[in-house]
Amino acid sequence: GTKSFIPKNEDVYCATCYEDKFATRCSKCRKVISTGGVTYKNEPWHRECFCCTNCNASLAGQRFTSKDEKPYCANCYGELFAKRCNACTKPITGIGGAKFISFEDRHWHNDCFVCAQCTTSLVGKGFITDGTDILCPECPKARLMAQNS
């Protein structure tokens, strides 16, 4: 009659039946994606359904990473899984190419890796440990010289 139809191979379908049989469905809500979907791990999602596993913020068009096959926004990933800087205690995410220093079981942002006494940057330089402190070689030497005089 006058109703619209969609041909597929040798068959003809009404819009409702065509959607039921062939339309792309969202991996999260299973509803038909008619416009503006995203693909993650070769699966289709509505933009509004593709969200951070932790905070539920939309990830469409945002920087994100995954852990255990689940997507996380950069902030949640950092708070939940990243190493923490020994000096400032903020997450060390490495997102955006951030460099960091690791020594034994401790980690620092490049900007935070400084002498505990004189605050000189120790990046690419030698250092001495004094308990939990990291010191430039000059500070303990000056302290030792002061004690001996």
TANORPE-V350676 format. One line per field, one symbol per residue. ss: DSSP state (H for helix, E for strand, C for the rest). A space follows every 50 residues. Layout:
# TANORPE-V350676
ss->???
This chain:
# TANORPE-V350676
ss->CCCCCEEECCEEECHHHHHHHHCCECCCCCCECCCCEEEECCEEEECCCC ECCCCCCECCCCCEEEECCEEEEHHHHHHHHCEECCCCCCEECCCCCCCE EEECCEEEEHHHCECCCCCCECCCCCCEEECCEEECHHHHHHHHHHHHC
